[in-house]
Amino acid sequence: MSPRGKKYCRESRVTKTSVVLPPDANTHGTLFGGKMMSYVDEVASISAMRHARTSVVTAYIDSVQFLCPVRVGQAVTLESFVCWTGRTSLEVYVKVQAEDLRTGEQKLCLTSLLVFVALDENGTPVAVPKVVAESPFEQALFADGDGRAQRRLKRQSLMPESTC
Ligand SMILES: CC(C)(COP(=O)(O)OP(=O)(O)OC[C@H]1O[C@@H](n2cnc3c(N)ncnc32)[C@H](O)[C@@H]1OP(=O)(O)O)[C@@H](O)C(=O)NCCC(=O)NCCS
């Protein structure tokens, strides 16, 4: 059981596997980047909701690394978990592995960090449980979480003011 008011990274872990079909491909016969991002946003939002047990919105896509193309007919397996929390915001790590289903060869093809904000039933940001990192990788991601949040704030402060 997780400590009171806190949740382990593993409690928000999501895994999803899909096969890349021709309608999802670009003109190179590989998975369209926008399609991949919709898969990433979907699994990450489920991790965020598993952690917060409230609705969430995507607030910031902090980083996306497309490391190798994924061909039609290959499988993609996405894994995500909450790796850092602020007061009402959550950061989710996602990795995607491509698999050649005939040979079994697997390659890491994407990593990403996304920020979600938990909302109450009125759409107001609401506090989330703190996250507890266990594995060395989770701990390494968590350790730099405050730094990444500060860098995001600094980057945002450089953007032109926008209102909706
Ligand atoms: C995200 C959103 C709810 C934040 O609202 P807000 O009034 O700025 O909220 P607050 O200023 O109270 O900030 C709440 C938290 O969000 C974080 N936050 C707000 N905007 C952020 C951004 N662009 N990037 C990262 N974090 C952000 C704040 O740092 C704060 O985190 P903390 O509580 O952990 O310290 C609002 O900007 C929004 O609705 N954006 C559109 C979301 C959307 O449509 N997404 C796509 C579809 S899901």
The ligand as an SDF file (V2000), in Angstrom:
LIG
                    3D

 48 50  0  0  0  0  0  0  0  0999 V2000
   -3.9810   24.0030  -17.7200 C   0  0  0  0  0  0  0  0  0  0  0  0
   -4.9710   25.0030  -17.1470 C   0  0  0  0  0  0  0  0  0  0  0  0
   -6.1460   24.2850  -16.4920 C   0  0  0  0  0  0  0  0  0  0  0  0
   -4.2060   25.8060  -16.0680 C   0  0  0  0  0  0  0  0  0  0  0  0
   -5.0870   26.7890  -15.6000 O   0  0  0  0  0  0  0  0  0  0  0  0
   -4.5130   28.0150  -14.7370 P   0  0  0  0  0  0  0  0  0  0  0  0
   -5.6340   28.9080  -14.4130 O   0  0  0  0  0  0  0  0  0  0  0  0
   -3.2930   28.5630  -15.3960 O   0  0  0  0  0  0  0  0  0  0  0  0
   -4.0990   27.2800  -13.4190 O   0  0  0  0  0  0  0  0  0  0  0  0
   -3.1200   27.7680  -12.2980 P   0  0  0  0  0  0  0  0  0  0  0  0
   -2.4090   29.0520  -12.6270 O   0  0  0  0  0  0  0  0  0  0  0  0
   -3.8740   27.6960  -11.0070 O   0  0  0  0  0  0  0  0  0  0  0  0
   -1.9970   26.6160  -12.2910 O   0  0  0  0  0  0  0  0  0  0  0  0
   -2.3480   25.3080  -11.9120 C   0  0  0  0  0  0  0  0  0  0  0  0
   -1.1590   24.4210  -12.1490 C   0  0  0  0  0  0  0  0  0  0  0  0
   -0.9770   24.2610  -13.5480 O   0  0  0  0  0  0  0  0  0  0  0  0
    0.3650   24.5300  -13.8760 C   0  0  0  0  0  0  0  0  0  0  0  0
    0.3360   25.0810  -15.2220 N   0  0  0  0  0  0  0  0  0  0  0  0
   -0.5080   26.0080  -15.7070 C   0  0  0  0  0  0  0  0  0  0  0  0
   -0.2500   26.2020  -17.0070 N   0  0  0  0  0  0  0  0  0  0  0  0
    0.7670   25.3870  -17.3280 C   0  0  0  0  0  0  0  0  0  0  0  0
    1.4910   25.1350  -18.5170 C   0  0  0  0  0  0  0  0  0  0  0  0
    1.2220   25.7550  -19.6640 N   0  0  0  0  0  0  0  0  0  0  0  0
    2.4870   24.2330  -18.4810 N   0  0  0  0  0  0  0  0  0  0  0  0
    2.7810   23.5570  -17.3390 C   0  0  0  0  0  0  0  0  0  0  0  0
    2.1200   23.7420  -16.1890 N   0  0  0  0  0  0  0  0  0  0  0  0
    1.1470   24.6630  -16.1850 C   0  0  0  0  0  0  0  0  0  0  0  0
    0.8310   25.5290  -12.8250 C   0  0  0  0  0  0  0  0  0  0  0  0
    2.2460   25.5340  -12.7170 O   0  0  0  0  0  0  0  0  0  0  0  0
    0.1640   24.9550  -11.6040 C   0  0  0  0  0  0  0  0  0  0  0  0
    0.9030   23.8270  -11.1600 O   0  0  0  0  0  0  0  0  0  0  0  0
    1.0610   23.4500   -9.5780 P   0  0  0  0  0  0  0  0  0  0  0  0
   -0.2990   23.5770   -8.9320 O   0  0  0  0  0  0  0  0  0  0  0  0
    1.5460   22.0370   -9.5940 O   0  0  0  0  0  0  0  0  0  0  0  0
    2.0420   24.4190   -9.0110 O   0  0  0  0  0  0  0  0  0  0  0  0
   -5.4970   26.0030  -18.2350 C   0  0  0  0  0  0  0  0  0  0  0  0
   -4.4190   26.7570  -18.7380 O   0  0  0  0  0  0  0  0  0  0  0  0
   -6.1750   25.2710  -19.3930 C   0  0  0  0  0  0  0  0  0  0  0  0
   -7.3200   24.8810  -19.3010 O   0  0  0  0  0  0  0  0  0  0  0  0
   -5.4390   25.1090  -20.5050 N   0  0  0  0  0  0  0  0  0  0  0  0
   -6.0130   24.4310  -21.6920 C   0  0  0  0  0  0  0  0  0  0  0  0
   -5.9000   22.9130  -21.5180 C   0  0  0  0  0  0  0  0  0  0  0  0
   -6.3530   22.1950  -22.7630 C   0  0  0  0  0  0  0  0  0  0  0  0
   -7.3090   22.6240  -23.4140 O   0  0  0  0  0  0  0  0  0  0  0  0
   -5.6380   21.1020  -23.1140 N   0  0  0  0  0  0  0  0  0  0  0  0
   -5.9000   20.3600  -24.3370 C   0  0  0  0  0  0  0  0  0  0  0  0
   -7.0220   19.4120  -24.2510 C   0  0  0  0  0  0  0  0  0  0  0  0
   -6.9480   18.2950  -22.8770 S   0  0  0  0  0  0  0  0  0  0  0  0
  1  2  1  0
  2  3  1  0
  2  4  1  0
  2 36  1  0
  4  5  1  0
  5  6  1  0
  6  7  2  0
  6  8  1  0
  6  9  1  0
  9 10  1  0
 10 11  2  0
 10 12  1  0
 10 13  1  0
 13 14  1  0
 14 15  1  0
 15 16  1  0
 15 30  1  0
 16 17  1  0
 17 18  1  0
 17 28  1  0
 18 19  1  0
 18 27  1  0
 19 20  2  0
 20 21  1  0
 21 22  1  0
 21 27  2  0
 22 23  1  0
 22 24  2  0
 24 25  1  0
 25 26  2  0
 26 27  1  0
 28 29  1  0
 28 30  1  0
 30 31  1  0
 31 32  1  0
 32 33  2  0
 32 34  1  0
 32 35  1  0
 36 37  1  0
 36 38  1  0
 38 39  2  0
 38 40  1  0
 40 41  1  0
 41 42  1  0
 42 43  1  0
 43 44  2  0
 43 45  1  0
 45 46  1  0
 46 47  1  0
 47 48  1  0
M  END
$$$$
